């Protein structure tokens, strides 16, 4: 249950871009959530906007007070302390009625990559893969994202994030990025 929250605000830095700092913060958070096997900590982006497309400069951690204190007792922000401003774990303000789901969205963004993958998996020729996967499959995502590097493959990928207000509150577990498919966090 998300009874408390911590705000982590990125400070402007002349040496590193906002996107670079946000990517580093999210990577460190992901590793920490994996290490402590946390599924009770979710995230939101209080300054999330679609126009302009941005996650903003604040990452809000949501969870129970004990879970948040356990996370913050670890040295997971090592190397980032000069780049962020933290709040203490605070109770969610009383009277919050708005909730949102913060989830990962994946898109089929490169038709050539999809065709090459199909060729490898099904042993097809380029023509067969092109016939099975038309150009119309390709889509340009319009959601904010953070660029991360996969710990398992080393590949860069874009973690597209959709933050949508919903009616009501839903309990459950968060993934190791602090995202969910249906669990809500308070929106404030």
C-alpha positions as CSV (number, residue, x, y, z in Angstrom):
1,X,0.0,0.0,0.0
2,X,1.4,3.4,-1.0
3,X,1.0,5.4,2.2
4,X,4.2,7.3,2.0
5,X,6.4,8.9,-0.7
6,X,9.8,10.3,-1.4
7,X,10.6,12.9,-4.1
8,X,13.9,12.7,-5.9
9,X,14.5,15.9,-7.9
10,X,17.2,16.2,-10.5
11,X,19.4,19.2,-10.1
12,X,20.5,21.1,-13.3
13,X,24.1,20.1,-14.2
14,X,26.3,21.8,-16.8
15,X,28.2,18.6,-17.5
16,X,25.4,16.2,-17.9
17,X,22.1,16.4,-19.7
18,X,18.8,16.0,-18.0
19,X,18.2,12.8,-20.0
20,X,21.5,11.3,-19.0
21,X,20.9,12.0,-15.3
22,X,17.4,10.6,-15.4
23,X,18.6,7.5,-17.2
24,X,21.4,7.0,-14.5
25,X,18.8,7.5,-11.7
26,X,16.4,5.0,-13.2
27,X,19.1,2.5,-13.7
28,X,20.3,2.8,-10.1
29,X,16.7,2.5,-8.9
30,X,16.1,-0.6,-10.9
31,X,19.2,-2.3,-9.6
32,X,18.3,-1.4,-6.0
33,X,14.7,-2.7,-6.4
34,X,16.1,-6.0,-7.9
35,X,18.6,-6.3,-5.0
36,X,16.1,-5.9,-2.3
37,X,13.4,-7.8,-4.2
38,X,11.0,-5.0,-3.7
39,X,7.5,-5.2,-5.3
40,X,5.9,-2.7,-2.9
41,X,7.6,0.4,-4.3
42,X,6.1,2.2,-7.2
43,X,7.1,5.4,-9.0
44,X,5.4,8.4,-10.6
45,X,6.5,11.5,-12.4
46,X,4.7,14.6,-10.9
47,X,5.9,16.8,-13.8
48,X,4.9,14.3,-16.6
49,X,3.7,15.9,-19.8
50,X,2.9,14.8,-23.3
51,X,3.4,18.2,-24.8
52,X,6.2,18.8,-24.6
53,X,7.0,15.1,-24.2
54,X,8.8,14.8,-20.8
55,X,9.0,12.8,-17.7
56,X,10.0,15.9,-15.8
57,X,12.7,16.4,-13.3
58,X,11.1,14.7,-10.3
59,X,10.8,11.0,-9.7
60,X,8.4,10.2,-6.9
61,X,8.8,6.9,-5.0
62,X,5.6,5.5,-3.5
63,X,5.3,2.8,-0.9
64,X,4.9,1.9,2.7
65,X,7.1,3.8,5.1
66,X,9.2,0.7,6.0
67,X,9.8,-0.3,2.4
68,X,10.9,3.3,1.5
69,X,13.2,3.6,4.5
70,X,14.7,0.2,3.7
71,X,15.4,1.3,0.1
72,X,16.9,4.6,1.2
73,X,19.1,3.0,3.9
74,X,21.0,1.3,1.0
75,X,23.8,3.1,-0.9
76,X,21.9,2.9,-4.2
77,X,22.3,6.6,-4.9
78,X,26.1,6.5,-4.6
79,X,27.5,8.8,-7.3
80,X,24.2,10.6,-7.8
81,X,23.9,12.5,-4.5
82,X,25.4,15.7,-6.0
83,X,22.9,15.5,-8.8
84,X,19.7,15.0,-6.8
85,X,17.7,16.6,-4.0
86,X,15.8,14.2,-1.8
87,X,12.9,14.6,0.6
88,X,12.4,12.3,3.6
89,X,9.7,9.6,3.5
90,X,6.5,11.6,4.1
91,X,2.8,10.5,4.4
92,X,0.7,11.0,1.3
93,X,-1.4,14.1,1.8
94,X,-4.8,13.5,3.3
95,X,-7.8,13.7,0.9
96,X,-6.1,12.6,-2.2
97,X,-8.8,11.1,-4.5
98,X,-6.9,11.1,-7.8
99,X,-4.9,8.0,-8.7
100,X,-2.8,7.0,-11.7
101,X,-1.3,3.9,-13.3
102,X,2.3,4.3,-14.3
103,X,3.2,1.6,-16.8
104,X,5.7,0.6,-19.5
105,X,4.5,0.7,-23.0
106,X,6.4,-1.2,-25.8
107,X,6.1,-0.3,-29.4
108,X,6.9,-2.0,-32.7
109,X,9.1,0.9,-33.8
110,X,11.4,-0.4,-36.5
111,X,9.9,-2.6,-39.2
112,X,13.3,-3.6,-40.6
113,X,14.4,-4.9,-37.1
114,X,11.1,-6.8,-36.8
115,X,11.7,-8.4,-40.3
116,X,15.3,-9.4,-39.4
117,X,14.0,-11.0,-36.2
118,X,11.3,-12.9,-38.1
119,X,13.9,-14.1,-40.6
120,X,16.1,-15.5,-37.8
121,X,13.2,-17.1,-35.9
122,X,11.4,-18.6,-38.8
123,X,14.2,-19.1,-41.3
124,X,12.4,-16.9,-43.9
125,X,13.8,-14.9,-46.7
126,X,13.6,-11.1,-46.7
127,X,10.7,-11.1,-49.1
128,X,8.8,-13.6,-47.0
129,X,9.4,-11.5,-43.8
130,X,8.4,-8.3,-45.7
131,X,5.2,-9.9,-46.9
132,X,4.3,-11.0,-43.3
133,X,5.3,-7.7,-41.7
134,X,4.0,-4.7,-43.7
135,X,5.4,-1.2,-43.4
136,X,2.2,-0.1,-41.7
137,X,3.3,-2.0,-38.5
138,X,5.9,0.7,-37.7
139,X,4.8,3.3,-35.2
140,X,6.3,6.4,-33.8
141,X,5.7,6.5,-30.1
142,X,4.4,9.7,-28.6
143,X,5.2,9.0,-25.0
144,X,8.0,10.2,-22.8
145,X,10.8,7.8,-22.2
146,X,14.1,7.2,-20.5
147,X,17.0,5.5,-22.2
148,X,18.6,2.6,-20.3
149,X,21.1,-0.1,-20.9
150,X,20.0,-3.7,-20.4
151,X,22.0,-5.4,-17.7
152,X,21.6,-8.8,-19.4
153,X,22.3,-7.9,-23.0
154,X,24.1,-4.6,-22.8
155,X,21.8,-3.2,-25.4
156,X,20.4,0.4,-25.1
157,X,16.6,0.6,-25.1
158,X,14.0,3.2,-24.6
159,X,11.7,2.6,-21.6
160,X,8.5,4.4,-22.8
161,X,6.3,5.4,-19.8
162,X,2.6,6.1,-19.8
163,X,1.1,7.8,-16.8
164,X,-2.6,7.8,-16.9
165,X,-5.2,9.0,-14.4
166,X,-7.7,6.4,-13.5
167,X,-10.9,6.2,-11.5
168,X,-10.5,4.4,-8.2
169,X,-7.5,2.8,-6.5
170,X,-6.0,-0.6,-7.2
171,X,-3.6,-2.6,-5.0
172,X,-1.0,-5.1,-6.2
173,X,2.6,-5.4,-6.9
174,X,5.0,-3.3,-8.9
175,X,7.8,-4.5,-11.2
176,X,11.5,-3.9,-10.6
177,X,11.3,-0.5,-12.3
178,X,8.5,0.6,-10.0
179,X,6.0,0.4,-12.8
180,X,2.8,-1.7,-13.0
181,X,0.0,-2.8,-15.4
182,X,-2.8,-1.9,-13.1
183,X,-1.6,-0.9,-9.6
184,X,-2.3,2.7,-8.9
185,X,-0.4,5.4,-7.0
186,X,-1.8,8.6,-5.6
187,X,-1.7,11.5,-8.1
188,X,-0.7,14.8,-6.5
